[in-house]
Amino acid sequence: MPLFFDKYFQCLRTGEFFMWDYCGHSLDIARLRGATYADVRAMHIRQRDLTTKNGKVGTLGQSETIGLGIRVVMNGAWGFASTDLLTRDGVAACAAQAVGIAKASALAKKENVKLAPEGSYVDSWQGPCEKDPFEIPVETQFALLLAVDNAMRKVKSVTLTETDMQFRKIDSWFASSEGSKIHQRRVISGCGIGATSFKADAIQKRSYPNSFGGQYALAGYELVESLNLLGNAPRIAEEVVALHSAAACPQKTGTLILGGSQLGLQIHESVGHPIELDRVLGQEANFAGTSFLTLDKLNNLKYGSSIVNVVADARIAHGPSLGTFAYDDEGVPAQCTDVIKDGEFRGYLSSRETARLVGLNRSGGTMRTESWNRLPMIRMTNVSLLPGEWNYDNLIADTDDGILMDTNRSWSIDDRRYQFQFSTEIAWEIKGGKIVRMLKNPSYSGITTEFWNSCDAICDAKNWTLWGTPNCGKGQPMQTMGTGHGASPARFRNIKFGAAFSNE
Amino acid sequence: MSPAKTKRKLTKPGEKNLTAHGPSAGPKVRGENELRAIADTVLRLAKSRGIPETEVHVEEIVSALTRFAGNTIHQHVAEQGITVSIRTAADSRTARVTTNRVDEDSLRAALENSLSLAASQPKDPQLLRMLPRQKYPRVNRYIPATALLSAEDRARAVKRVCDLADKRGQDAAGIFESGQTHSLLANSQGLTAAYRQTQAEFSVTFQQGSAASWAKANGADVRNFDPQKLAQTASDKAILAQNPIELPPGHYTVILEPAAVLDLVGFLFYDFAATAVQDKRSCFAERMGKAVFGKNISITDDAYHPAQLGAPFDGEGYPRQQVSLVEKGVLRNLVYSRRSGKVAHTNPTGHGFPLPNEYGEAPLNLVVAGGSSSIPEMIASTDRGLLVTRLWYIREVEPYEKVMTGMTRDGLFLVEHGKVTRSVRNFRFNQSVLEMLRNVERLGEARRATGEEAFEMVVPPMKIGNFHFSEATKF
């Protein structure tokens, strides 16, 4: 083959035509070797990371990964193999390996794998993205981050400033032995800033718009432009310094108002994880844990007060977040599932296999994979608390004695998702319907169902934000997944404050 | 190739690239020579492009994992992948681009991309030139017995564990993982560093009713642990863990098994980084030379300890040094990258992360010196206390006193009058690690420990006074 033709061929070999060819060929090989079901995901993931620290560039990197993973059922058992060797021989060997692994799995099999029925789909879908972040010059992105970093550093007694941006473009090609062929493109953008102050014997930190990386969404660079990082930089820098001289959060039982981002994480930990059916069925018992939501609790548990309504909604109509897609990684269309309806527990997150195990007609469409080399597993989509009716100012005015906590600092919950403890970066004391002073080192703790049953007010849709959580870890090998959590500030009664900083 | 032709050749479809270890084996491992060829290509392209400095890190990971729950295999996976990470430096600017496409055009594109990214930022006058050739101590962490472990081998071992659970009316869940990593770092200044290791891990949880217990081991050599023995331990403890009583939260004497020690002490790893101290976000900021722990605590970082894994060089190719971090409770040293070493006017210790990064460095091979006690002796010496199997969901509450929160999990037992008497409902702790390591009453033999929250370390079991449990959960 002439050299120029070889080069031309290599440039094209990871194009869409070839990806479909690899998917189809690997399915053919799996079938020929006896697999009774197979699905394959070819993925191409591009990522850009930028950070600054103390006015200088920290990280500047870009990466891409491309490959294919195939999952098969053979002899009634699962096998999965993945490869980055994107040639016909490479993906054929990968398919053959998956079948061989499934045969080995059958050595310790109790029941044959059975899947809930699902249609087959041929489709192509692209998530919203107005401004491709990979087309925005890095100079422009750094100019903003460095300006924000400098704005925070201008505040005296700030000892560390950090900013970050991350962008991902994920193309996936899904095909199954049942006839589905689905291409999806999702662009994810995220950014955040933080100021730290060390003084005497304490380290305080403030972040915007959220901690641990900031806000993430299924969006292009327009997300960054919408967040006004520069306008918020001086405020958080001033707050972090002020925290040193603020009063400590009291240790007592009282009324708690949670800001939206902290409530988003509360939903993630105390609703999102316990409703995962693989946890409920014991499949995650060795690592992530199990769940207090045993099967007898479905339609038979007052999870929260009557104003609490939670859905798991992957549809774009819910909003463009990290749990938004058109099809999950089993080829099941995005759906909205009632999780808590008027306070009652109504639904789990399911896959085709777990849906059948518990007698559901259909998967809820929540199987997702981090990359081509990982098995899809049940993951949260957008698990959101639906808005209530309260105007935010009215909620504060209606609170005689309470504490408003905002921006997560630490989170922890037991392996069945009962007992939790959260601390936040900052809190505000409310007296007589007014915010009267800043509090440092706030924390609260409780039992999941007691907490949600104590909710007596939820703010309206004007205050509702769909928060993106980019760092949810689960599975062995570990996979990191993005999830979405819509929330508006809400009020909870009789909550225990201050245990994290108590020594009693 | 049509299936019919394949049959006539007496090979099954998809077998062409398989290794000789059976149908569940993956494609051939590329190995050091192929990694070196990729690195040479990148450096050749960079030289012809006139790039002043180029660094390339090529890594191949081959891994497989058998996962079981409810006494059956429910997930069983294999992966093979290569990454090529290229860093260019020119005119006091640097950037990194990573790809898993290894054809020449893709490598050239990655190189150009790195150069373009590097040029898109302000100059960094503190950027150091890349390292010239270095010498490294030899380590042998590649064990063929681990590399050859097949899906069938793992499945048969898992089957024996599931049979034990079936026999005892228990539910077993866990993993058996094996694999190998090949890594090569080279740069345009003549540095070349190669490393390979195998790794195997077995972890199991046994559940009996609502009670559970757990055991885990890992290392380079799969022959160094016995899945059946680990399963037996977890199974026996799950029986003991039944019918837990509820105790009030408060301060207790605790006996922490090595995994529990690891998962708490492991959170200190980044505090020992010079960059973290310079940034004043470490609990050791302004504490150098001070007694931070009790006199019975000494901590080193030692990549050459026989129970450790990892390469003998850091992200820039600097040879890893053994560093005595804490001597008899006194903070004596930190670990340094080349950059943080220069800031502090001291030598680097070979703990730097790949550049560019804002975190600097960290010790990844901590060794906490042990003592002469043992867990049975600790129990025998305890009038009233708690034996802790492992900890879970540990997070930092307060960074300067290093207050950590988390839960006990999979086996919390009451010790009374020198004996384990009852299972206890799980507690939440809020405990300063600095204070905890001032309250260590007894230390056992240090050994490689593995948990779920921190990197593997060599740590002893510890008996600790006045450990703070703040709340209890419902099981």
Interface residues (C-beta under 8 A of the other chain):
Chain A: K7 Q10 C11 T14 D28 I29 L32 R33 T51 T52 K53 N54 K56 V57 G58 T59 L60 G61 Q62 S63 E64 T65 I66 G67 G69 A77 W78 G79 F80 A81 S82 T83 D84 L85 R88 D89 G90 A92 A93 C94 A95 A96 Q97 A98 V99 G100 I101 A102 K103 A104 S105 L107 A108 K109 K110 E111 P137 V138 E139 F142 L146 T159 L160 E162 T196 F198 D201 A202 I203 L281 G282 Q283 E284 A285 N286 F287 G289 F292 N373 R374 L375 R409 S410 W411 S412 I413 D414 D415 R416 Y418 Q419 Q421 S423 N441 S443 S445 I447 Q476 P477 A499 A500 F501 S502 N503
Chain B: M1 P3 K12 P13 G14 E15 K16 N17 L18 G22 P23 S24 A25 G26 P27 S63 A64 L65 T66 R67 F68 A69 G70 N71 T72 I73 H74 Q75 H76 V77 A78 E79 Q80 G81 I82 T83 S85 T94 A95 R96 V97 T98 T99 N100 R101 D103 D105 S106 N113 S114 L117 A118 S120 Q121 P122 D124 S150 A151 E152 R154 A155 R156 V158 K159 C162 D171 A173 G174 I175 E177 S203 V204 T205 Q207 A212 W214 D279 K280 R281 A285 P356 N357 E358 W392 Y393 I394 R395 E396 V397 E398 P399 Y400 E401 V403 T405 G406 M407 R409 D410 N426 R428 N430 E452 H468 S470 E471 A472 T473 K474 F475
